[in-house]
Amino acid sequence: MKKILIITGRYLPGYKDGGPVRTIKNLTDLLGDDYHFTVMCSDRDHGDIKPYENINEGLNRVGKADVIYVPNSKFSFSLIKSEADKNDLIYVCGPYNSYAIKALLLNRLSLIKCPFVLAPMGSFSKGALNIKSTKKRVFFTIVKLLNLFKNVSFSVTSSIEEQELSNALKLNNRCFIARDPERTIDESISHNEFKKNEKLNVVFLSRISEKKNLIGAIDILSNVKGNIDFKVYGNIEDKDYYDKCIKKLSILPANVSFEYMGTANSEDVPKILSEYDVFLFPTHGENFGHVISEALLAGTIPVISDTTPWLNLDKENAGFVINSGDTASFAKTIDKLYQMSREELLSISNNAREYYKKNYVESVSNNGYRAMYEELLR
């Protein structure tokens, strides 16, 4: 059985990083019987001081993968090299973290002998590049000077992300399109009654950072006319940004009530989403968007920006895709949903769940990760 090393910032039992954790979990669930996966990650969740409880030094079995928890995120050159030497392929999540840069340097010096795959994880979308753009320009300058992407293959989730990668890097590296596997279908999840208390129940669930654009969601709801109950879930990744959000939330009009509900454990996300009518997500950019997928699974109607791969929601009558930054159109859509009957909302909800099931079957039967591994591991 071929061995694959995945290096990432955090993994289970962590959940504060959202989508990347879910990507790896779904991937190892799907292909863990065909490949031996080892995940190397930090020994604590995002922002935590203490490590996870009940983890061992060395290998820990989590689902269908072995996990190496690195104390206090101290990914050393020697550790990365020693683990890469034991595997047939190395798969690195995200380009900017210290572990990624160290792995790239080792690869550039030909000290990593196996195929090297880098997953940008949405880092090269236009919206992502506009955040902390000066630091990213410095990063790209260093990458080009050192030719750090030499002999690196890229793993992207869609043709859209492939084009973003090409625009940002201007490179001719091999690029594989591997759509993220969906969460296994859970038939026990069902949507609760729509418009409880005669309000449209709207939820935002994601990391609270500039890229996810909670401020945009608040601005949208500031312009709606219907009665809205708004709940926010998410890890506070950027405290300054969170403080700006709280100030804006505090001056929402009287027809919009709100509450911050804290973080959401990854395993609980579909059940949480099923408690709400609408998932509002005007994100600045997603390479996949697991939370959008999970809203569909839950039958919660997504109202999202056009900066994700989920561009067919309108066509499938399974949700609404709005031009990024078009606050007025977002607000009109929310009001349109508020005016709908419970039966009309239920119809869209059912379409959302059917669309999820169709995508799940496709992700299992035509999995790009399997095709990528088979080609690179010949």
Secondary structure, 3 states (H helix, E strand, C coil): CCEEEEECCCCCCCCCCCHHHHHHHHHHHHHCCCCEEEEEEECCCCCCCCCCCCCCCCEEEECCEEEEEEHHHCCCHHHHHHHHHCCCEEEEECCCCHHHHHHHHHHHCCCCCCCEEEECCCCCCHHHHCCCHHHHHHHHHHHHHHCCCCCCEEEECCHHHHHHHHHHHCCCCCEEECCCCCCCCCCCCCCCCCCHHHCEEEEEECCECHHHCHHHHHHHHCCCCCCEEEEEECCECCHHHHHHHHHHHCCCCCCEEEEECCCCCHHHHHHHHCCCCEEEECCCCCCCCHHHHHHHHHCCEEEEECCCCCCCCCCCCCCEEECCCCHHHHHHHHHHHHHCCHHHHHHHHHHHHHHHHHHHHHHHHCCHHHHHHHHHCC
